[in-house]
Amino acid sequence: MKKIFLSIAILCITVTGVFGQSQKERAVQLSLLSPLGTNGVESHMIINKVSLNILGGYSFGNTVFEFGGLYNVNTHQTKGFQFAGIVNYSGHTEKAAQFAGITNIAASGTTPFQFAGIVNVADEVTGLQFSGLVNVAKRVQFGLFNYAEESDGVSIGLINIVKKGGKQEFEVSFSEAINTAVSFKLGTDRFYTIFSAGVNYINCPVEYAVGLGLGTHIDWKKGWGNQIEAMGYSLSEQGSLKNDGINMLTQLKLTLSKEFAPHFKVFAGPTINMTISDYVNPETGVIGSSLSPWSMWKNDSGSTRLNGWIGFTAGVRF
């Protein structure tokens, strides 16, 4: 993926000279679109402290501040702050922060912060990486899709993939509300997302649940660990998930697990459950979800019924 974004960035570069020449340093440069600026055709050889590019700029490096209406390209060195309306590209960052409307790319070096509307790509982010869609790097990430070769930080998004040392875990669980559920977890032990689906076959007809959640794993000695997970499920009634109103189950799961073999764990623990439903059973006229096995507390708010109870879950993880 990194190679794809690097290729896109290279298309933004207009070759204006021969690269073998010695570099120069200048305090300030102003350009409309390189080489139409104060550095002219020598742009590719110059390291600027401050660079202001009305449309786009291209230089050997920048050390303090750089702004581009559309894009900034530094082939070898970027320090300080880099702002662009569309794309920032740096061949090597030295603790440089990048802000772009669409894409930031740091081919090598360390970057404390990246903010982009769509995509961030970096060799190593030591602080925070935030995008509207995709992040590719190490450490702390916030985006819809996050990918890291390895991570000692946190990735927060819908899909979090950490190639080395990440969590890709499959789970089969059993409980009183969702009798059997299968779940898949992605991310790291510090933070992971959960995709889940299950059935309640004690009721008639069989009811279904589709859910999404997040969790954290606390590792103890000798394979023991605790998990804190929050889940939200959309529930079916009369075998159909197509309901005009609201019909859902929220869960807080507090489980204890034991690893008996590599990639095999057994877990169990209590759950705090709450169904939120305005479903009316056409036969009995009763309001609320039929997946509530019992009630420890309830509240009616207009046509919506909240029903809560403490339950139990157990299962295996691979």
DAHU-V317230 format. One line per field, one symbol per residue. psi: psi as a letter, one per 40 degrees, with the letter a starting at -180 (. if undefined). burial: b if it has 16 or more other ideal C-beta (glycine too) atoms within 10 Angstrom, else e. Layout:
psi=???
burial=???
This chain:
psi=dddddddddddehhheaheeiiiihidiihidhhfgadebeedeehhidhhhhdciihidihechhhhddihhhddhhibihhidchhhhdhigfhhhhiddhhhhdiahhdhhhiddhhhidhhebhhhiechhhaibhihidhhhidiheahhhadhhhhdheihghhihihiddgdhihihhhbiddhiihhiiiihedihihiihhiiaiiihhhaifeiiihhhhihhhiihfehegidahgihiihhgihihhdihfhihiiiiihihihiehhhddeehhiieehdihdiihhgbehhhhiihaiiiaii.
burial=eeeebeeebeebeeeeeeeeeeeeeeeebebebbbebebeebbbbbbbbbbbbeebbbbbbbbebbbbbbbbbbbbbbbbebbbbbbbbbbbbeebbbbbbbbbbbbebbbebbbbbbbbbbbebbebbbbeebbbbbbbbbbebbbbbebebbbbbeebbbeeebbebebebebbbbbebebebbbbbbbbbbebebbbeeeeeebbbebebbbbbeeeeeeebebebebbbebbbeeeeebeeebbbbbebebebebeeeeebebebebebbbbbbbeeeeeeeebbbbbbeeeeeeeeeebbbbbbebebebebe
